[in-house]
Each structure stands twice: as structure tokens, then as C-alpha cells.
Amino acid sequence: MMNEVHEKDYKKLLAVLEEQNIEYNLDAIRKAYECCIDAHNGQYRFSKEEYYVHPLSVAIILAQMGMDSECIEAALLHDVIEDTPITHENVEKEFGSSVANLVEGVTKLGKIQFTSKEEFQSENLRKMLIAMNEDIRVIIIKLADRLHNMRTIDAMTDKKQREKSLETLEIFAPIAHRLGIRALKEELEDLAIMHLDPIAYHEVEELLSLRSQQRQEVLSLIRKRIEEHLHEVLPDTNVTIESRVKSIHGIYRKMYVQGRDFDEIYDIYAVRIIVDTIADCYNILGIMHDMFRPIPNRFKDYISTPKPNMYQSLHTTVISREGVPFEIQIRTYEMHHTAEYGIAAHWKYKEGINRDDRKMEERLSWVRQILESQNDDGNAVDIVQTIKTDLAQEDVFAVTPKGDVINLPVGSTIVDFAFAIHTAVGIRMVGAKVDGRIVPLSHTVKTGEIIEIITTNQQNHAPSRDWLKIAVTNQAKSKIRGWFKKERRTENIETGKTELEREFSRNGINLPEAEMENFILDLAKKQHLGTAEDFYAAIGYGGVLLSKIMPRIKDDYQALIKASKPVTIEDVVKPVTHHKSSNGVVVEGIDNCLIKLSKCCSPLPGDDIIGFITRGHGVSIHKRDCSNVPKDISASSEPERWVAARWNDVPNSEYFVTTLQISGIDRDGIVLDVTAALYNMKVTVHAINARSTRDGNCVTTVTLKTAGKEHLRSITDRLSKLHGVYSIERIHQ
């Protein structure tokens, strides 16, 4: 039932709806709002506020974007299938199939068990992408949902804040960028970086605040000067002039990732000129270059060469009489609507999407490409990596000899360029020329280059497996793997079988022939493959990486060996000389037994633990959430071998080895800062290793000694405050 507070909150949504020049089904929206309140009655968020406030806030965000009635209804209902007894059928009956499908598309895969966090995230994304392919409004609702969650993220724990912020920066912001929804994308990025690197965020914020007033005064004078001049030389032209300040995350990337000084960033402040026609854009560009001195190599024509998200505008950087560099952006009103609202502009200005709209088909082609790549590989985890690389915000634009412009992520190679043209071009490639000069296939593509792919018509020509190491985009990699999967099945089976036999031999995995066949078939099914030959072929073409699955294969093998041998009392508990655990672990019901900490999860004092009775080696202690511990002990194959365990009186002299993975920006001195912090805390370090990633980040792995979970927490708290550190995870090696 709705009370006065509910009515007051609903009027906030109505006020936003009334501002839009759209005809809404207010009866259906109110019905959805009442259903939302009833369904979530008694539920509260981390912030202690009633849960309905969240879907209402998401609906308001979408209303501000100008989305339609069905989208607003789905936003109000977007959590009911996941968090309440209401089903898809209930929603469909009350609100129609379109709204029900939108809600279903946004719903997380909360009821399905996955083997890892990465698989959960990837499958969740795959489901959203499939739903997007049917109705793009699914991801627009999801982005608004994430935006409100980020606005209210302070109610979560520090760890959750960092996890959600990193996911927002790596997954949701790139999707918002590709859809062209600028305001939403920039706010997501700013909120994410505020929690990932608060020190740098506030430094940028302070720099903007200190210099903003002076720059804004100069910009006001410049704007007035431009207005007066354009009115004088183009009296009949409809012109709107605005100014904008670059987002904090945009400045952050240039300062801390690219290493530039604040004063070296020329596009922090920009003047935006909006006109009616494309001809007016180029005409005004010439006038601006007459008025101000342009900075060489700072002109970008995104009208003739739109960005992948269909953004169009002319950008030029000039210097004013006062010596202040600033950017001028020139675009039409239609381009401006697209730049601000992206794909949402189709609802705000065109009353929805026409299925036959070719521009829309082109704009959403990347969704199909990601899904097709995943189908070719059969590996859903690649979806996350594809979004991180192929949807990169920085693009390069290279040209074919025929004049076709190919957009690629920064760092792409000739291999990526060839497969971006067409799969057949990539497959038949034997070489390449850049601006008329022969280059290696590893050549990094740069904006403005004219690239000619040299191909052959020889029937027996085949791509090289080494291209997988050269390619950067997942699109190219998946097409290469797809070719080997289809055209070289016999070769793949032989290659995969040889690799598997070599790994089995190296790890001491040996079974009678009949048992080995069943064992391999079971492994194939776990990889969602029907036969052993499919499993061999997947290893051969790279769809299954043995390096990733060998630890689990070894565990399965050990479990099989143990299960085939009858268990006796002597096998289960073999008397040993240890009467008391030196590491402070007590196992219920067993006094005279060797106790060892398992290496698969490296438990620490303070962790919730459980014991497993081994044959002749005492009790192995695991973390309760270890991947090797069944979630339901009673339903496991040998429940009697799992015993309760707890920590008790850990000696002060006892230390435990654990490994941390520290992710941060790739800046000079970050590893030294980590080392210095650990030294100052008197933490013994066994090993430290750092590597750079393609997206400008750095991953540092540290193996160290710790006295327990509380000690480790104090270490991670200290390290997380270092400048540029995004996240810290405890990993097992």
C-alpha cells in the first residue's frame, strides 16, 4: 500500500516525465510503481533506506534520458524477479511480454552455480549481450542501475566498493562509451576512480577548483568574442555556443596514466559551437582558425570519420590572445543530441528504434561480434577481456587503399586490421604495406596510416598460430581460432592429444586404458564438450587452455584414485607422533593426528576452516569457502571424511605464507612504494613480481609472511592507500 512518503517520491518521477516531450502511459507506470513497493515491502538496502527507492531512482535516471514508458516500467520492476516471489510470468501477465523480457534481461544469474567469480561475471555479461541484441534497452536500464548503485556505494564495505568500482571502470563505462551516452559514462568513470584512487581524484578536483575561476573568466570573454564575431560575419546562421569542462577521470588518465602535467592538457576547457548544417560546421572552422592561432596536429575531423559510437564533431585546439590554449568543438544539433544521449537519442528524439534503421544496425554490430566471437571459441570468460580491449575508449583510425576507414583499439596490429576488414582477408593474408612500405605483421597501427593487406589465392594457404600472440583484439583472435577449429580438426585433435599426454606424463597422471577414456570424457563434459575428440580439438586450436585447467584435472585424478581404493580405519587416521598442532589448529574428535594447512587455499588464523581426513597423512585444513570443499558436505561423496576444525592459541612465533595480487595504474615507482610500505610494517617478503598490462595498469604479486587474517587485513589496508592502487586480492598459487 502506498503512503504519503511513497506518493511524494512518485511525484519526483512524474515531474521528470512532464519535462520530456514524450507521451507516457502514466497508468502503467503508476501500476509498476505500486507493484514495486508491494514486492519489495520489508526489504532494505545497505544504506538502511527502503529498497523501492533504488528502482525508483533508476526510473528517474532513465526518464531524464528520455526513455519510453516500457523502459520506465521495467526499471521500476527490474529487481522483482531476482529478489521477490514475483516471476517472469507474473510480470508478463500484468505488464506485457516486452516489459517482462526487459526485466528478465537485466536480472542477474543469481540462482546458477558457477565455478569461479570470472565465469559468473562473464555469463552474466553474455546474457545481457544476448538480451541487448534483442532489445538494446536492457543495457540502458542496467547502466542506469549501475549508476545509482555507484552514487550510493558509500554504504558498502571498502572491499565491495573497490570491486564494484573496478567492474564499473572496466565493463560498464566502456559499454556506455560505445553506446555514446556521454554524461552517464563520465559520471560512472568519475565515481569509480573516486573510490579506486581517492588521493589522485581529489588532487585533480583541487587543481580544477584552483584554476577554474581564472579559466572560466577567460572562457567567458572568448565566448563573448566568438558570439559577436559570428553574429557579424554570419548574421543569418542559427548558432548556439556552450562551454564544457573535461571530466575528472579524463584528466586523471592523461595525468597519471600518460604522465602529462595538468598545464599540458589542452582540452580541459572547451567551447562548443552548435549549428544547423555540416556546411556551417566547416565554414565556422575556417572562421575560428582566422580568429585564433591553431596548435599544429591538434585538429580532428570526427564528422567525415565518426567514432565507433557514431560520435561526430570537429575538434581543434587553439590559443587565445591571452595565451590560453583551449579546444573548440563544432557540430550540428543532431550530432549534439547523439553526442549527449547516444543510442538513447532514438527514444528522446525519434520515438523509438526502427528495426530497418541501417545506422542502428551498424551501431550495434559490436554486440553481435562479441557474441559470435564467444560462440566460435566456446569460452564465455573471453567476453570480459573483449570488452576491456575491443571497446577501448581510445581508438586509432587507419585507411584501406580504397578509402574505407577501419576503427581499432590503440595498440592493434596489422593482424587486427586485416581481420577487421573481413575474415577472408585475414585468413589469406601473407604480408602488408603501410604507406607503400612493407612492414611486419606485428606493426602497431597508427591513426592516418594507409594500410594495404597483401593476400594470396593459394588453396593450401593457412594462417599461423603465432598470429594469436600478435593480435590484440579478441575479434581477430576468435576468428583465427575459429578457422583452426573448422579447417584443421584432424590436426587439432592430434595436437591436443599430444599436449594432453605430455601434461599427464609430467604430472604423473596414469590410468588403465578403459578408465583413462572415461576420465577424459568426464573432463570433456566439464568443458561443455560432447566427446573426447572435441576436447582434444579444443586444446589443439586454443579454445581450452591446459595451463588453466590442469590444477583441477590433478584434483579430479587424486579423487578418482582415492575413491577406487577401499578406506580402512588405518587409512583414515594413522597414528603419528604429533599430539598437538604447532600451528594452533584443533580438530574436533581427533587428538593424536598430524595437521597440515592445505596449499590450495592457504588458510590463515581467523579464516573459517574445515578438516579433511587423508590416507596416512593426517588431516588437511582448508578454508571453508575453498573450491575443493563441497558446499554441501552431506551431499558429497565421502561426508564422513570432513571434520570440524577451529583455530586455538596460535603461537606468537607462528607465521603463515600468503600471496597478494595488487592491481593499480602503471606509474613509475609503484613497486618501490609497495616494497617500502611492507618494509616499514616489518613484513617479511618471500617474492615480488610485477607486470604491465595493455590497458595502462600494473599487476604486482607479493608472497609474504603474515601472523593471521587480522594482520593481513592491516597490511592490505595500508597497501590500498598507496597512490594508484585499485584493488588487492588474496590469491593461491
N, C-alpha and C positions, 0 to 999 in steps of 0.2 A: 504493500500500500504506500502511496506517495504522501509525504507530509509537507510542511511548509518549506523545509530546507531543500527537499527534492524539487519542489516547484520553483524555488529561487534559482537553483542550479540549472534547471531546464531552460529558464528564461535566458541564461547566458548563451546557450546553444541557439535559441531562437533569434537572439539579437544578431549573432554572426550570420545565420541563414538569411535574415532580412537584408543584410548588407550586400548579398550576392545577387546578381541579375539572373537568377535561375528559378524556375518553377519547381518547388519541392512538394512531395507528398507528405505533408505535415502530420496527417492522421497516422500513417505507417511509422513515421519517425517517433511520434509520441508513444505509440504502441510498443516499439522496440525499446524505448527508454524505460517504460513501466516494466517490461519483461526483464530488462537488465537489473533493475532494482530488486524485483522479487527473486530472481535467480541467485543473485549474489548476497541476499539478505543474511546477515550474520558473519560475512567474510570481511576481513580487514587486510590492508596492505602492510608492508614493513613499517610505514610511517604512522600506523595506527588509525589512519582515516578509513572510512567505509570504502569497500572495494569499487562500488559503482562509479566513484569519482574518476578512476582510471579510464574505463571505456568512454565515459562522457568527455573527458579531456581529449582522448584520441579523436572522437567525433568532431569536437570543436576545431582541432588542427586541420582535419580534412575539410570541414566547412570553410575555413579560412582559405584553403587551396581551391575552393570552388567545385569540389567533387559532388556527385549526384546523390539522389535520395537513397538508392540501394547501397551505395558505399557508406553513407552515414548510418543507415540501419545496421549494416554488417559490423561497423566499428563499435556500435553500442552493444552488439551481441558477440564480439569476437572471442571472448573467453568462456562463453556459457557451455559450449560442447566439451571443453577441456576441464573446466573447474566446477561444473554443476551437473545435476542429473539430466539436464536437457540434452536431447540427441539431435543429430542431423535431420532426422525425420520430423521431429517436433518443429524445428526452425523452418523446414521446407513447407510444412502444413500451414504455419501461421504467416510466413513472410515470403514464400515463393522459393523456387529452386535456385534462382540467381543469387539471392542473399544467402541461402544455405550453403551454396558452393563457395562463396566468398569467405564465410566463416570457417568452413572446413579447410580451405586453402591456407588460412592463417594459423589454424590450430597446430600446435606442436605435436610431435610424435611421442607424447609422454608415456603411452602405455606399451611401447615396444622396447624390448631389451636389446641393447647394443653392446658390442664387445669393448668399445672404447669411447671416450668423450669425442674424439675426432670423427668417428663413424656416426655418432649421434648428430653432431653438427652438420656433417655432410649430407646425411639422409634427410635431415630437416630442410636444408637448403634445396636438395633435389626435389623434394615435394613442393616447396614454394615455387621453384622454377617451372615445374610441370603445370602448377596452377596458374602461374603468370602467363604461360603460353596459351592457356585457355582464356584468362581474364587478367589483364595487367593490373587491375585494381587491387588484386591480392597483395602485391608487393607494396603498393602505395599505402594500404592500410597497415601493413607490417612496419613500414618505415615510420609512419606516424605513431604506432605503438612503441617502437624503439625510442623515438624522440621523447615521448612523455616519460618513459622509464628512465632515460638519461637525465631528464630535468629533475627527477625525484630520486636519483640514485644515492643521495647522501644518507638515506635511511638504511642502506645495505652495509654489510661489513666491508672493511678495506679490501679484503681479498676479492669479494664479489664485485666491488666497484672496478677494480683493475681488470678482472676477467671480462666483464661486460663492456668496459671502455675499449679494451683491445679488440674484442669482436666487432664492436661498432666501427672502429677505425679501419679494420682490415676487411670487413664484409659489407656492412650496411652503408657506410659512407661511399664506397666505390659504386655500389648499385644505384644510390641516389644520384651520384655524379653521372653515371651512364644514362640515367633517365632524365637528366637535365634539370632536376629540381634543386636549384642553386641554394635557396635560403635554407631548406631542410638539410641539405648536405653540409653546408658550412656550420650550422648550429650543432649537428651531430659531431663533426670534427672538433669544434671548439670545446664542447662538453667532454669529449673523450680525452683530449690532450690535457684538459684541466685536471683530470684525475690520474692520468698516466705520468705526467711530468708537471706537477703544480708549480714548482720553482720557476721553470722556464716560462710557463704560461703567465705567471704574474710579472715576470721580467718584461715580457712583450707588452703586457697590459700597461705596465708602468711607463714604458717607452712611448707607447701610443698616447697615454694621458699627458706626459710631459711635453710632447711636441705637437699634440693635436690642435690646441688653441691657435698656436702660431701658424701652422699649416692651413687650418681651416680659414683663418683670416685671409691668407694669401689666395686660397682657392676661391673664396667668395669674390675677391677682386677680379680674379681670372674669369670666373663665370660671368660676372657682370660685363667684363670687357668683350667676351665671346658673344654674349647676347646682343650687345649694342652693335657689334661689327656684323653679325649675321642678319640682324634686322635691317642694317643699312645696305648690304650687298644682295641679300635675298629676302626682300620685303614680303613676297607672296608665299614663302615656304613655311609650312607648319612645323615648328621646331620646339622640342622640349629639352631642357638642359637640367641634368641632375649631377650630383657628386656622390661618390661612394668611398668607403674605407675598406681595405683588404681585411679578410678575416684573420683572427689571431693565429689559427692553425696554418694559414697560408704564409704568414710572416715567419712563424715557427719553423716551417720546413726550410725556408730559404736561409734562416739564421743558423739553425742547429744541425740541419742535415746537409745543406750545401755550403755551410761555413761562411756566409756573407754577413757583413756588418749591416746594421739597421739602415744607415745612411746610403748603403749601396743598393737598396731595394727601391727601384724607381716607380713601381706600380702600387705602392701602399695607398696613395691617394689618386683618385681618377675622376675625370669629368666625363659624363656620359651624354652624348647628343643623340636624340631620337627624332627621326624624320619619317616621311611617308613612303619614299621610294628608294630603290637601290641606287638609282642615278644620283639622287640627292646625297647619299652616303659618300660616294666617290667625289662628288663636287665639293662637299664640305671638307673632305680630307685635304684636298688641294688648298682650300682657304686656310685651314689650320696650319699647314706647313708654310704658308706665307706669313701667318701671324707669329708663329713661334719657330724656334730652331729645332728641327727633329734630331734625335740621337741616332747615329748610324746603327743599322742592324737591329733596330727595335720596332720594326713595323711588321705586323702580322695580319694577313688577309684571311679571316675565317668566313668571309662571305662566299668567295669563289671556292674555298676549301673548308667546308664545315667540319667541326669536331665530330667524333663518333656519336656524341649525344645530340647532334643536329644544332649545336650552338653556332650562331652566325653573328659576326660583328667585325668591324675594322678596329685594330688596336695600333696606336702609335704613341711613342714616348717622346715628349718634347721638353724644352727648357724655357721657362718664363723669363721676362725681363729681370725679375728679382733673382734669377739664378736657381729657381726651384724646379727640379725635374718632376714631371707628373705624366700620367697616362691619359690619353683621350680615347674613348670608345665611341664608335659611331655605328648606329644600327637603325633598322626600321621598327615601327611599332609592333609588327607581327614578330620580328626577330626578338624584340624585347620581351614579349609575352612568353615566347618559347624559352628564352634565357632564364626568366624568373620562375616559371611554373613547370617547364619541361613538358613531360608527357601529360601532366595534369591540365595543361592548357587546352587539351582537346575537349575536356568537360567544361572548363570555365568559359571558353570562347567558341567552341564548335558543337556543343551539345552532344558529347559522346564521341565514340570512335566508329568510323565506317570500316567494316571488315575488308573492303576492297581498297582501302587507303594504302597506296604504294609506299608513301613516306613512312607510314606507321609500320608496314611490313619490314622496311629497311631498318627502322629504328629498333625493332625487337629481334632482329636476326641474331644478335649475340646470345639471346636466351636459347634459341634452337641450337646454336653452335655448341654451347656448353653441354646441353643435354645429349646432342649427337656424339660429342667427344666422350662423354661418360658412357654412353651405350657402346661405343667402339671398344673402349678399354675394359668396361665392366668393373670399374673402380670408382665408387662414389666419392671416396676421400679426395680425389683429384679436383672435385668441384671447388673446394675451398682454395686450393692453390691456383686454380684458373681465375677465380675472382680476384685474388691478390695480384696476379701478374697480368692477365689479359685485359682486365678492367682498370689497369693503372691510370691514374689521373693525368700523368704526363705522357703525351703521345708524340711520335715522330711521323712526318708525312713525306713519303717518297713517291716517285712517279715512274710509271712504266713508259717505254718508248712511245706508246700510243696516247699517252697523256692521262691515263687513269691514275687517280690518287689512291694510294694504299696507306691506311692508318695502322700503326703498330705501337705497342708499348715501348717506352725508352729501353734501350739495351737489346732490342731484337736484332736478329742476324739475317743474312741472305736466305737461310733455310726458312725462317719465319715468313719472309717476304714472298718467297715462291709459293708456299702453301696457302698464303692469304689470297693470292691471285686465283688459284684453283688447285685442287688436289692433283689433277693430272699434270699440271705444270711442275709441281714439286716432285712428283714421282719420276718424271722424265728428265729432271734437271741434271746437267753434267758440269755446269760452270755458271759464272755470272760476270757481267761488266757493270761497273759503276762509273758514270760519266765517261763512257768509252774505254775505261781501263779495266783489265782483268783483275779480279780480286778473289781471295779465298772465300769459301762459303761461311767462314766464321766472322767475316767482316760485319761490324756493327753498323746498322742502318742509321743515317742521319737525315734530318729534315732537308728537303730540297734536292736530294740526290736523284738522278735518273738511273734506274736500275734495269738492266736487260738480263733476263734469265735465259741461259743457253740450254736448249733441250735436245734430246736425241729421239729418233723414231725406231731405234733398235728394239726388237721384240724382247730380247733377253736382258734388257737393262733393268736394274733394280736399285732402289735407294740403299744407302749404307746405314747399318745400325748405329754407326758413330754419329749420325745426324741427331740422334736423340740427346747426345751430350752437347751439341752445338745449339739446338733450338731452345728458345726461351719461352715462347707461348705454348700453352697446353693444347691449343688448336693444332699447331704443327706437330707436336709430339703425338697426339692422339691419331692424327692421320697417318703418320709413319708407322705407329704400332698397328693401326687398323689394316694397313697394306700387308705387313708381315703376317698378321693374323689370318688374312683372307688368302693371300697368294703363296705363302710358304708354310702351309700347315704341316706337311711331312717333315720339312727341315726343322720347324719349330718343335715338333714332337721329339725328334732326335736330340736337338739341342737341350730342350727342357729335361729330358730323361737323363742325359749325361750330367747336367748340372745337379739334378736331384741326387743321383747316385754318388756323385763326388761329395756333396754335403752330408749325405747319410754316412758315407765311409769316414769322413773327417770327424763326425760326431758320434761314431760308434753305434749307429742305428742298424741293427741286423736282425731279420726275422726269416722264418721259413717262407718259401715262395707263396703259398696259399695265404698265410697270414699277412705277408707284405702287400699282396694285391688288395686285400680288404682294408688294410691300414691306409694305403694310398687313395683308395676310393673314398674312404671316410674323410681324408684331407681335402679331396676334390669337392665333396659336398659342402664342407665348411667354407669353401671359397665360392659357393653357389655355382659349381660346375658339375655337369652330369656324369662325365666319365673320367677315367684316369688319363686317357689321351687328351681330353680337353684341358686337364690340369697340366700335363706336360707341355702342351702347346702354349698355354698362358704363360708358363715360365719362360718358354723359348722366345716369345715375342715381347716380353716385358710387362704383360698385364698383371702378373703375380711376381712379387719380389721376394725371393727366398730369404734375403737378409732380414726382412720384416717378420716373416712367419716362422723361421727356424726355432726361436725360443719356445713358441707354443707347440711346434712339432715335437721337440725334445720332451716337453712335459707330457704330451699325449703318449709318447713312446714309453716313458717311465711308468705312467699309469697303466698302460697295457701290460708291461712286464710284471708289475706288481699284482695286477688282477689275475694273471694266469698262474700265479704261484699260491698254493693254499697257505692261509695265515694260521700260525700256531701261537700259543702263548709266548714261546721262546722268541718268535719272530717279532712279536709286538713290543714286549718290554724285556729287553736284555739287560740284566744287572750290570751296573758299571760302578766305578769307584767314587763317582761324584755324588755326594749326599746332599749337596746344597748348590744351587746355581750361583755362580760367581757374578752373573750379570743382573741379579735382582729379580728373576722371574720365578713365580710359584705356579706349578701346575696342579690343579685340583685332583686329588686321589692318587697321585704318584709321588713318592718321596725319593726313591733310590733310582734316579734316572738322569742320563746326560741331557742337557738342554742346550740347544743351539738356535741362534737367530737366523732365519732364512735370508738368503741373499736376494731373492726375487722382490722383496718389498722393504728390507732393512728396517724392521720396527725399532722405534725409539721409546724410552720411558715416557709415558703419557699417552701413547697410542693405545687404542682399543685392540687387544690381541687375542689370539686363539692358538691352541697347540694341535699338531698333527703327529700321531704316533707312527714312527718309521720302523722299518725292519732292521734291528740291530744297531741303530744309530740314535736311539733315544727319541726325544720329542723336538720337532721343528716348530719354532714360533713364527707365526705370520701376523701381519696386520689384519684386522677383521674385514677390511674392505679390499684386501689383496685380490688380484684377479684369479689367483689359484685357490681361493677359498670359496666354496659354493655359497650362494646367497641363502639357500635353504638347506641347512645341514641335514635335516631329517629326510630330504628327498635325494641326498647324494648317494653314490654307490656304496660307500663304506662309512656310514654315520658314526659307527662305534669308535672310529679312529680319531675323531675330532674331539678334543677335550678343552674344558675351560682353563684359561690361564690369566694371570694378572701380574702387574709389577709390584714389587715389595722390597723396600730398603735397598735401593740401588747404591752400591758403594760410591763414595765421593771420588775415588780414583778411577772409576769406570768411565770410559769414553766410547762412543759409538761412531762409526764411519757412515756418512750420508753424502749424497750428491745433490747440488742445486743447479738449476738451469736459469740463468739471469738473462732476460731479454731487454734490450734498450737501443737507443739510437747509436749509430756507428760514428762516434765522435772521438777525437784524439784524447787519450788519457783515461777512457772509461775503465779499462782493465787495471790500470795503475790505481785508480780510485777504489776499485773493488778490493784489490790486494792490500792497499793501505788501511781500509776500513777493517778488514779481517785481522790485520796485524795489530791495530790499535785495540781490538777486542780480545787479543791474545788467543785467537783461534788457530789451531794447527791445520795447515793446508797440505793435503797429500798430492793433489794435482789440480792444475788450472789450464783451461784451453779456451780459446776464443776464435770465432769465425764471423766473417761479414756475410750478410745476406743481400740479395739483389734489390730489396726494397729500401736500402739505406739503413738497415738495422744491424745490430751485433748480438750474437748469442754467445754468452760466456758460461762454460760448465766448470764448476768448482767441486772437488771432492774434499771434504773436511771432517774434522773430529768435533763431535758435539756431546754434551752431557745428557741430552734428552730433548723432548718436544718443546718444553718451555725455553730452554737455552737456544734451540733452533729458531723459535719464534722471535726471540730478541735479536738474533743475527739477521733474519730476513727483514725485520722492521728497520734495522739500521741500514741495510743494503738498499731497501726500497726507497730510502730518502735521498739516495745519490742522484745527482742530476742526469736525466736521460734514461733512467731505469724504468721500463714499462711494467714488467711482471717478473715474479720469482716463483719457480715451481720446484718441488722436491721430486726428483726422478730416481729411477732404479736402473742400475747397469749390470 
